[in-house]
Amino acid sequence: MNIYSFSGGKDSTAMVINAVRQRQPVDAVVFCDTGGEFDEIYAHIEVFSKWCVGKGIEGGGNNNQSPFFV
């Protein structure tokens, strides 16, 4: 199982996008919410989680009810 750790920043976003583009298996993307993220990070996570849904990437829910980040 290939699980990618996602911080909500540019590097981890690019890592997941590149893995998908290169047809690498991405079974889940995991985000650990510290509760201290900037509002912009949470906004990006919402957009990126929708992108992940479109790519068929799974994961677990978090406190924000996102189906793809824990």
N, C-alpha and C positions, 0 to 999 in steps of 0.2 A: 504494500500500500504506500502510495506517495502522498505525503502530507506536507504542505508548504506553510511556513510560518509567515504571517502577514502583519506588518506593523502599522499599515495605513499610510506609509510614506512612499516616496518615489521609487526607491530601490526594490522594496518587496513587491510593489505593484508591477514594476518592469519584469521582475523575476517570474511572476505568475504568468503575465502576458506572453513573455518569451517562451516559457515552457509550453503554453497552449499553441503558440505559433509553430513551434518545432515538433508538435504532435507528441510531446512527452506526456505520460499519464499524470494527471492531477486529480487525485481521488478526493482530496479535501484541502481547504484553506482554513487556517486557524488564526484567530485574532484574540489576544489576551487583553481584555479591557482593564486597565489599571484604574479607571475612573478619573484620571487626570489628563486625558487627551484634550487637545484643542478642539473647538467646535468644528473647525475645517476638516479635521481628521474624521470625525463622526459623519460629516456630510460626504466625504470621499468614500468612506466605507459603505454608505448606503448606495451610492452610485455603482461602486465596484461590485458589491454583492449582487446587484441586478445583472451586471455583465457576467458574473460567474454563473448565475442561474441560466442565462442564455447559452452558456458553454457546457452545461450539465455537470458543473462541479458541486459536490455535496459537502456537508459538514454538519456541525451541531449548532444549536441556537445559543444566543447570548442574552444578556440582560435587556438588550434593545430589540429582542425578538427577531433578529436577523437569522434566516435559516442557514447561513453558510459560515458563520464565524462563532467561535466559542470564547 
